[in-house]
Amino acid sequence: MRSARSFLSVIALLSGSVSLMACYATAAPLDDAIVHTDRIGRHHAYWHDPTITAADAREVRLATIVPLGATLVDLTHVFDEETIVWPSESQGFRREGTTRGAGDGHYASGRFSTPEHGGTHLDAPSHFAGGKHTADRVPLPRLMAQAVVLDIEAKAAANPDAQLEPADITAFEERYGQLPRGAFVLVRTGWSERWPDRKRYLGDDRAGHTDALHFPGIAPDAAKLLVEREVGAVGIDTASVDHGPSKAFEAHRTFANAEVPTFENVARLGMVPETGAVVIALPMKIGDGSGGPARIVAVVPG
């Protein structure tokens, strides 16, 4: 977002546009707005401030979200028995289902369990910073924004421990201009093509071991620069925003302390252009959660 007065900036999508405009009477900080659906086509905006009641809410109109000719790209890996979770987890995704009857009598149900940090998922700021937003408190404006794709696929192919560096960000800005405030930054390494092969994806498929992981990530100085640019959220197509050999998880801590939510194990970033798309990332709203499974979609211009 280029302005704190808007829920999402009007984003030109070549032949159309995505427009989610909030008519706020006063400026609203990026982290203060929570939008609750009231009825189809109309929303009411509320604030964390408990002194503001529904009667004080400002209306938000949801305009065209998928322009003619645009493509919806699912950036989410399927959750199943092959879902990759962090190696220190004692168990992965599990689902038990039941089905009975047939025809008009058909009925299916099930139950699942999963670590918060497995598959395509949110890392809430509280994951690495005490007192910061939990999964249920991450503001919606940080979960829907114009996308910016920073591509390091070539150097990741040459070095599995490659990192997004400040120079990669400034090179992008030389071509397209400074990163927009509130942008949803996606780091493309090409790693999602290795999913769900744990050995190729993580560099090590030994359960319980994290001492020999190898995959790309974001360098600490690059994370600091993204925070300085006031981006809204960050996603990457690897298991962590910190590269595999990291032990201090500096990128995690930099983003968390700045209230920047991150998304890991994002899929199909090769189908998202460097600029012009919109990303909608909706994680499971787990109370006090440090993260959770997410469904992420890109609206790509035609």
C-alpha positions in Angstrom: 0.0 0.0 0.0 1.3 3.4 -0.9 -1.1 5.2 1.5 -2.3 4.3 5.0 -5.7 5.7 4.1 -6.5 2.9 1.8 -7.3 -0.7 2.5 -5.6 -1.7 -0.7 -4.3 0.7 -3.3 -6.0 0.8 -6.7 -3.7 -1.6 -8.6 -3.6 -1.4 -12.4 -3.8 -4.9 -13.9 -3.1 -4.1 -17.6 -6.6 -4.6 -19.1 -8.3 -4.2 -15.8 -7.8 -3.2 -12.2 -8.2 -4.6 -8.7 -9.7 -2.1 -6.3 -10.3 -2.5 -2.6 -10.9 1.0 -1.4 -11.6 2.0 2.1 -13.2 5.4 2.6 -11.7 6.1 6.0 -12.4 9.5 7.5 -9.0 9.6 9.2 -5.7 7.9 8.4 -5.5 4.3 9.7 -2.1 2.8 10.4 -1.4 -0.4 8.5 -1.7 -2.6 11.6 -4.8 -1.1 13.1 -7.6 -2.1 10.6 -9.5 -5.3 10.9 -12.3 -5.8 8.4 -15.4 -8.0 9.2 -17.9 -9.0 6.5 -21.3 -7.4 7.2 -23.2 -8.5 4.1 -22.4 -9.2 0.5 -20.7 -6.3 -1.2 -20.5 -4.2 2.0 -18.0 -4.3 4.9 -17.6 -2.5 8.1 -14.1 -1.5 9.4 -13.4 -1.8 13.1 -10.3 -1.1 15.1 -8.3 -2.7 17.9 -9.3 0.2 20.0 -12.1 -1.2 22.2 -13.6 2.3 22.7 -14.7 2.4 19.1 -18.0 0.7 18.6 -19.8 -0.6 15.5 -21.7 2.6 15.3 -18.5 4.5 14.7 -17.3 2.1 12.0 -16.4 3.4 8.5 -17.9 1.6 5.6 -15.7 -0.2 3.1 -17.0 -1.1 -0.4 -15.5 -4.1 -2.1 -15.0 -3.3 -5.8 -14.0 -5.6 -8.7 -11.5 -8.1 -7.5 -10.9 -10.2 -10.6 -10.7 -8.2 -13.8 -11.6 -9.6 -17.1 -8.8 -11.7 -18.5 -7.0 -12.1 -15.1 -5.9 -15.5 -13.9 -6.1 -16.9 -10.4 -3.0 -18.8 -9.4 -3.0 -21.1 -6.4 0.3 -20.6 -4.5 -0.5 -23.3 -2.0 0.8 -26.9 -1.7 -1.8 -29.6 -0.9 -1.9 -30.7 2.7 -1.6 -34.5 2.9 0.7 -37.2 4.1 3.6 -35.9 2.0 3.4 -32.4 3.4 6.9 -31.2 4.5 7.1 -29.8 8.1 10.1 -28.5 10.0 12.4 -31.5 10.8 12.3 -31.0 14.5 8.5 -31.7 14.6 7.7 -35.2 15.9 4.7 -35.6 13.5 3.5 -34.1 10.3 0.1 -33.5 8.8 -2.4 -36.2 9.6 -6.0 -36.7 8.5 -8.5 -39.4 9.4 -11.6 -39.6 7.2 -14.8 -41.5 7.3 -17.3 -42.1 4.4 -20.6 -43.9 4.5 -23.6 -44.3 2.3 -24.1 -43.6 -1.4 -26.1 -41.5 -3.6 -28.5 -39.2 -1.6 -27.3 -41.0 1.6 -23.6 -40.1 1.0 -21.8 -38.6 4.0 -18.1 -37.8 4.5 -16.2 -36.2 7.4 -12.8 -36.3 9.0 -10.4 -34.8 11.4 -6.9 -33.5 11.0 -3.9 -32.4 13.0 -0.8 -30.5 11.9 2.1 -28.5 13.2 1.4 -24.7 12.9 4.6 -24.5 10.8 4.2 -27.1 8.0 3.2 -26.9 4.4 2.3 -23.5 3.0 1.9 -21.6 6.2 2.0 -18.3 8.0 4.7 -17.3 10.5 3.0 -14.8 12.7 5.2 -12.2 14.2 4.7 -13.8 17.6 6.6 -16.9 16.3 9.9 -15.0 16.9 9.0 -11.9 18.9 7.2 -11.8 22.2 4.2 -9.5 22.4 3.7 -9.2 18.7 0.7 -10.2 16.6 -0.5 -13.8 16.9 -2.1 -15.6 13.9 -5.6 -14.4 14.8 -4.4 -10.7 15.2 -2.5 -10.2 11.9 -4.3 -7.3 10.2 -6.1 -8.1 7.0 -4.3 -5.3 5.0 -1.1 -7.2 5.5 -2.6 -10.3 4.0 -3.9 -8.8 0.7 -1.7 -6.5 -1.3 0.0 -5.8 -4.6 2.7 -8.4 -5.2 6.4 -7.8 -5.9 8.4 -10.9 -7.0 12.2 -10.8 -6.2 13.8 -13.5 -8.4 17.0 -15.2 -7.2 16.3 -18.5 -9.0 19.5 -18.4 -11.1 21.9 -18.0 -8.1 19.9 -20.5 -6.1 20.4 -23.1 -8.9 24.1 -22.6 -8.5 24.2 -22.5 -4.7 21.5 -24.1 -2.6 22.4 -21.8 0.3 22.0 -18.7 -1.7 20.3 -15.7 -0.2 18.3 -12.7 -1.3 20.8 -9.8 -0.8 20.3 -6.0 -0.6 21.8 -5.8 -4.1 19.0 -8.0 -5.5 16.5 -5.5 -4.0 18.2 -2.4 -5.3 18.6 -4.1 -8.8 14.9 -4.6 -8.8 14.2 -1.0 -7.8 16.5 0.2 -10.6 14.1 -1.4 -13.1 10.7 -0.8 -11.4 11.2 1.9 -8.8 11.2 1.6 -5.0 9.2 -1.2 -3.5 5.7 0.1 -2.7 4.8 0.6 0.9 2.7 -2.3 2.1 3.7 -4.6 -0.8 3.5 -8.3 -0.5 7.0 -9.4 -1.4 7.5 -12.9 -2.8 11.0 -14.3 -3.1 11.3 -16.7 -6.0 14.1 -19.4 -5.7 12.6 -22.1 -7.8 12.6 -24.5 -4.8 8.9 -25.3 -4.9 9.6 -27.6 -7.9 11.4 -29.9 -5.5 8.3 -30.4 -3.4 7.5 -32.9 -1.8 11.0 -34.6 -2.1 12.3 -33.9 1.5 15.9 -34.6 0.6 16.0 -32.2 -2.4 13.8 -29.6 -0.7 15.5 -29.5 2.7 18.9 -30.8 1.8 18.5 -33.5 4.5 15.7 -35.9 5.1 16.7 -37.2 8.5 13.9 -36.8 11.0 14.7 -34.6 13.9 17.9 -33.2 12.4 18.4 -29.5 11.5 22.2 -29.4 11.4 22.6 -30.1 7.7 19.8 -28.2 6.0 20.5 -26.6 2.6 18.0 -24.3 0.8 17.9 -20.6 -0.1 16.6 -17.8 2.1 16.8 -14.1 2.8 20.0 -12.5 4.2 19.7 -10.5 7.4 20.7 -7.2 5.7 18.1 -7.8 3.0 15.4 -8.4 5.6 16.4 -5.1 7.3 16.1 -3.3 3.9 12.6 -4.8 3.3 11.5 -3.6 6.7 12.9 -0.1 5.9 10.8 -0.2 2.8 7.8 -0.8 5.0 6.6 -3.9 3.1 3.4 -5.5 4.3 4.3 -9.2 4.2 7.0 -11.5 2.8 6.7 -15.0 1.3 9.2 -17.5 0.0 9.1 -20.8 -1.9 11.4 -22.6 0.6 11.0 -24.0 4.1 12.2 -20.8 5.8 12.8 -17.1 5.2 16.3 -17.8 6.7 18.4 -20.1 4.5 19.1 -23.7 5.6 22.4 -23.2 7.4 21.0 -20.4 9.6 21.1 -21.0 13.3 20.3 -17.5 14.6 17.2 -17.0 12.3 18.0 -13.3 11.9 15.6 -12.7 9.0 12.7 -14.2 11.1 13.5 -12.0 14.0 13.9 -8.9 11.9 10.5 -9.4 10.3 8.8 -10.4 13.5 10.0 -7.4 15.5 8.6 -5.2 12.7 5.2 -7.0 12.7 5.8 -8.2 9.2 4.1 -11.6 8.7 5.9 -14.1 6.6 4.8 -17.1 4.6 6.9 -20.2 3.8 6.6 -23.1 1.4 4.8 -20.9 -1.1 4.1 -22.7 -4.4 4.2 -21.8 -8.2 5.9 -18.4 -7.9 7.1 -19.0 -11.5 3.6 -18.2 -12.5 3.6 -14.7 -10.9 5.1 -11.7 -12.7 7.6 -9.5 -11.0 5.0 -6.7 -10.8 1.3 -6.2 -11.5 -0.3 -9.1 -9.6 -2.2 -9.1 -6.3 -1.8 -11.6 -3.6 -4.4 -12.8 -1.1 -3.0 -14.9 1.7 -5.5 -16.2 4.3 -4.1 -18.3 7.1 -6.2 -20.3 9.5 -7.3 -17.9 12.3 -5.8 -19.8 15.3 -6.3 -18.0 18.6 -2.9 -17.1 20.0 -1.3 -19.2 17.2 2.3 -18.6 16.2 1.3 -19.5 12.7 -0.9 -21.8 10.8 -1.8 -23.4 7.4 -2.6 -20.8 4.7 -4.3 -20.7 1.3 -2.6 -18.2 -0.9 -3.8 -17.0 -4.3 -2.4 -14.6 -6.8 -4.5 -12.5 -9.2 -2.4 -12.3 -12.3 -3.2 -9.8 -15.0 -4.2 -11.1 -18.4 
